[in-house]
Amino acid sequence: MTARKDRGTLIRRASTWRTAAVGVGLSALMLAGCSSDDDPEIEDSPSASEESDTPTDDVQATTDPADDAEATTDPADDAETTTNPADDAEATTQSGPATSADQAFTVTPPAGWLDVTGQVEQEVEIALRDDEKTDEFFTNLVVASEDPIGDLEQSIEAAAEQVAGADGEYELIDPIEIDGEEAFGFVLTRTTSGVEVAQTQWWVEHGDRLYVATFSSAKTQQEATEPVMDEVLDTWSWAD
C-alpha cells in the first residue's frame, strides 16, 4: 500500500513538472513570427523513478515500466502545443479583468494587452500578452493548473532544475502572497529562437488545484517588466 502511495506521489510530481514546463514553453512561443516550425523545445518530464529522492525496493518492485510511460509525455506531443502570434483572429484586447477557464480567479492585464487563450491548443487557464513586442518578444503571462502536491515548497527547486534543463539558468526567489495564498517561485533565463528570455514562475495552491503562473519577457526588459508582473499579480482575485 505504501509503495502505491509513493508511486502516486511521484506520478503527480511528474505531471506537475510537465505542467510547469508547458507554461514556460507556451510563454516562449509568443515570440514574434514564431510558428510551429520553430517551436522552442519543451523539456520532457522525467520518469517517476528518476524523480524519487530516496527510491526504495518496494517502489521498484511494484513499478511496471509500462506505467512509467503513462507518467511522461511523448516529446512529439509538445510539437502540437503551439500558439500563432500572427493569427490575431482569436485574440481580443482585454479591458478589465480576465477570467480563468475554470472560473477560479481573475486577473487584470495592463492596457493594450491581448487575451490569446483561444490561440493556445494546450489546455491552460489563461494566456495574456502585450500587443506590442519589445526586443523581438511579446511580454506575456500564461497560467496552467494541475492537481496539488503535498510538498510544494520542497518540490520547487527540483522543478526549477527540470524546467531550466541543461542550457538554462535558474534562481529561487522569496515566496510572495497571491490574494492571500502563499506562492513559491523561481526566475529562469534561457535562449529561445535566438532571443534571450527571462521567465518568472509562481506556484500557488488554492482549493483543490495548483496554479502555475509563468510571466515572460525579453531578458533585456527583465527589470523594466518586473513592476508589470507585480501589478498583474496584485490584481489576482480568487472567486471564492
Wavefront OBJ file of the C-alpha trace (Angstrom):
o trace
v 0.000 0.000 0.000
v 2.815 2.394 0.900
v 4.598 1.671 -2.369
v 1.480 2.528 -4.349
v 1.058 5.772 -2.403
v 4.696 6.737 -3.002
v 4.345 5.951 -6.686
v 1.205 8.057 -6.908
v 3.098 10.995 -5.429
v 5.912 10.556 -7.944
v 3.497 10.465 -10.870
v 1.787 13.636 -9.617
v 5.185 15.315 -9.437
v 5.958 14.226 -12.999
v 2.663 15.665 -14.163
v 3.204 18.887 -12.209
v 6.713 19.398 -13.532
v 5.416 18.859 -17.034
v 2.722 21.484 -16.421
v 5.467 23.874 -15.269
v 7.480 23.135 -18.420
v 4.433 23.656 -20.618
v 3.829 27.059 -19.002
v 7.396 28.084 -19.734
v 7.221 26.694 -23.267
v 3.938 28.356 -24.131
v 5.179 31.703 -22.855
v 8.232 31.413 -25.058
v 6.060 30.532 -28.047
v 4.654 34.051 -28.032
v 7.692 35.282 -29.949
v 7.016 37.467 -32.961
v 6.991 35.352 -36.096
v 7.283 32.100 -34.159
v 5.436 29.271 -35.882
v 5.024 25.589 -35.204
v 8.146 25.013 -37.293
v 10.358 26.926 -34.857
v 8.776 25.995 -31.573
v 11.202 26.063 -28.656
v 11.800 22.708 -27.078
v 9.738 21.937 -24.002
v 11.642 19.682 -21.627
v 10.029 16.264 -21.326
v 9.187 15.270 -17.768
v 11.438 12.616 -16.233
v 10.024 9.241 -15.352
v 8.716 8.682 -11.865
v 11.696 6.512 -10.910
v 14.115 9.290 -11.853
v 12.340 11.792 -9.622
v 12.469 9.863 -6.369
v 14.987 11.333 -3.925
v 15.048 8.124 -1.887
v 13.987 5.218 -4.111
v 13.079 2.031 -2.258
v 12.976 -1.609 -3.224
v 9.240 -1.603 -2.600
v 8.655 1.149 -5.119
v 10.855 -0.518 -7.679
v 9.208 -3.883 -7.071
v 5.737 -2.530 -7.776
v 6.672 -0.313 -10.699
v 5.720 -1.522 -14.134
v 7.902 0.103 -16.848
v 4.779 0.388 -18.949
v 3.242 2.520 -16.220
v 6.173 4.928 -16.391
v 5.288 5.610 -19.993
v 1.961 6.933 -18.765
v 3.655 9.256 -16.286
v 5.506 11.076 -19.063
v 4.552 12.640 -22.350
v 5.950 11.863 -25.751
v 8.029 14.876 -26.906
v 6.139 14.648 -30.188
v 3.054 15.816 -28.306
v 4.873 19.024 -27.426
v 5.141 19.926 -31.092
v 1.364 20.171 -31.147
v 1.386 22.663 -28.290
v 1.530 25.856 -30.289
v 0.309 29.375 -30.450
v 0.384 31.504 -33.563
v 1.015 35.165 -32.604
v 0.462 36.199 -36.214
v -3.105 34.906 -36.072
v -4.969 37.534 -34.061
v -8.389 36.381 -35.232
v -8.993 34.780 -31.837
v -7.092 37.419 -29.854
v -9.062 40.210 -28.236
v -7.855 43.319 -26.497
v -8.548 42.730 -22.835
v -10.114 45.635 -20.981
v -10.819 44.930 -17.351
v -10.428 41.608 -15.527
v -9.853 38.371 -17.449
v -11.354 35.191 -16.008
v -9.581 31.835 -15.893
v -11.048 28.925 -17.834
v -12.051 27.184 -14.606
v -13.667 30.395 -13.279
v -11.468 30.166 -10.160
v -9.759 33.574 -10.439
v -9.491 36.803 -12.379
v -6.500 38.976 -13.251
v -6.395 42.392 -14.867
v -3.676 42.827 -17.507
v -2.182 46.209 -18.432
v -3.899 48.363 -21.033
v -3.217 47.183 -24.570
v -2.707 43.529 -23.684
v -4.485 40.765 -25.617
v -6.305 37.695 -24.389
v -4.792 34.916 -26.532
v -6.152 31.966 -24.567
v -8.131 30.911 -27.633
v -4.910 30.586 -29.664
v -3.392 28.034 -27.289
v -4.013 24.410 -28.220
v -2.749 23.154 -24.871
v -5.299 23.437 -22.068
v -4.452 26.499 -19.938
v -6.392 28.700 -17.569
v -5.345 31.994 -19.132
v -2.876 33.359 -21.702
v -2.335 37.110 -21.980
v 0.287 39.123 -23.836
v 1.288 42.632 -24.746
v 0.044 43.745 -28.135
v 3.467 45.182 -28.965
v 6.736 43.317 -28.856
v 9.821 44.697 -27.168
v 13.246 43.472 -28.272
v 11.623 40.845 -30.502
v 9.440 39.419 -27.730
v 5.860 39.805 -26.515
v 5.795 40.181 -22.729
v 3.182 37.703 -21.558
v 1.541 35.702 -18.798
v 0.420 32.064 -19.049
v -1.341 30.259 -16.191
v -1.809 26.481 -16.216
v -3.226 24.279 -13.471
v -2.627 20.825 -12.063
v -3.606 18.592 -9.162
v -1.903 19.800 -5.958
v 1.139 18.088 -4.439
v 1.833 17.620 -0.760
v 5.334 19.068 -0.591
v 5.059 22.180 -2.730
v 7.812 24.203 -1.047
v 10.238 21.271 -1.140
v 9.492 20.499 -4.798
v 10.039 23.956 -6.249
v 13.829 23.729 -6.622
v 13.659 20.315 -8.278
v 11.028 21.673 -10.643
v 13.149 24.721 -11.477
v 16.096 22.480 -12.302
v 13.953 20.247 -14.507
v 12.352 23.146 -16.363
v 15.654 25.011 -16.871
v 17.289 21.955 -18.420
v 20.947 21.840 -19.347
v 21.076 25.196 -21.136
v 19.032 27.431 -18.830
v 19.847 29.079 -15.521
v 17.503 29.496 -12.573
v 17.376 31.204 -9.204
v 14.882 30.598 -6.404
v 13.135 33.733 -5.163
v 11.389 34.617 -1.924
v 7.769 33.482 -1.563
v 5.007 36.024 -2.091
v 1.271 36.064 -1.480
v -1.223 35.867 -4.333
v -4.545 37.072 -2.991
v -3.786 35.594 0.421
v -2.247 32.317 -0.758
v 1.494 31.657 -0.381
v 3.254 31.265 -3.727
v 6.729 29.825 -4.334
v 8.760 30.783 -7.363
v 11.936 30.937 -9.391
v 13.431 33.052 -12.168
v 14.644 31.261 -15.275
v 16.760 32.662 -18.097
v 17.369 30.878 -21.379
v 17.664 31.492 -25.110
v 14.671 30.625 -27.285
v 14.614 31.042 -31.072
v 17.635 33.317 -30.792
v 16.062 35.599 -28.169
v 17.311 35.655 -24.575
v 14.233 35.359 -22.366
v 13.638 35.888 -18.639
v 10.768 33.970 -17.085
v 9.389 34.105 -13.569
v 7.235 31.197 -12.486
v 4.982 31.137 -9.428
v 3.342 28.041 -7.942
v 0.275 28.679 -5.786
v -2.315 26.260 -4.426
v -5.945 27.203 -3.973
v -8.767 24.823 -3.170
v -8.051 21.540 -4.897
v -5.781 22.951 -7.645
v -2.183 24.023 -8.083
v -1.796 27.041 -10.370
v 1.466 27.582 -12.268
v 1.805 31.184 -13.440
v 4.623 31.992 -15.885
v 5.494 35.620 -16.643
v 7.930 36.102 -19.544
v 9.800 38.982 -21.152
v 12.927 39.589 -23.180
v 15.949 39.346 -20.874
v 16.842 42.925 -21.760
v 13.460 44.022 -20.398
v 13.519 41.966 -17.190
v 13.940 44.888 -14.776
v 11.528 47.097 -16.685
v 8.779 44.459 -16.726
v 9.058 43.270 -13.113
v 6.711 46.081 -11.942
v 4.259 44.987 -14.655
v 4.287 41.463 -13.267
v 3.788 42.759 -9.729
v 0.865 44.903 -10.830
v -0.830 41.995 -12.598
v -0.352 39.667 -9.612
v -1.738 42.340 -7.314
v -4.997 42.209 -9.317
v -5.287 38.420 -8.942
v -8.578 37.677 -7.185
v -9.912 34.242 -6.223
v -13.600 33.710 -6.922
v -14.186 32.095 -3.522
l 1 2 3 4 5 6 7 8 9 10 11 12 13 14 15 16 17 18 19 20 21 22 23 24 25 26 27 28 29 30 31 32 33 34 35 36 37 38 39 40 41 42 43 44 45 46 47 48 49 50 51 52 53 54 55 56 57 58 59 60 61 62 63 64 65 66 67 68 69 70 71 72 73 74 75 76 77 78 79 80 81 82 83 84 85 86 87 88 89 90 91 92 93 94 95 96 97 98 99 100 101 102 103 104 105 106 107 108 109 110 111 112 113 114 115 116 117 118 119 120 121 122 123 124 125 126 127 128 129 130 131 132 133 134 135 136 137 138 139 140 141 142 143 144 145 146 147 148 149 150 151 152 153 154 155 156 157 158 159 160 161 162 163 164 165 166 167 168 169 170 171 172 173 174 175 176 177 178 179 180 181 182 183 184 185 186 187 188 189 190 191 192 193 194 195 196 197 198 199 200 201 202 203 204 205 206 207 208 209 210 211 212 213 214 215 216 217 218 219 220 221 222 223 224 225 226 227 228 229 230 231 232 233 234 235 236 237 238 239 240
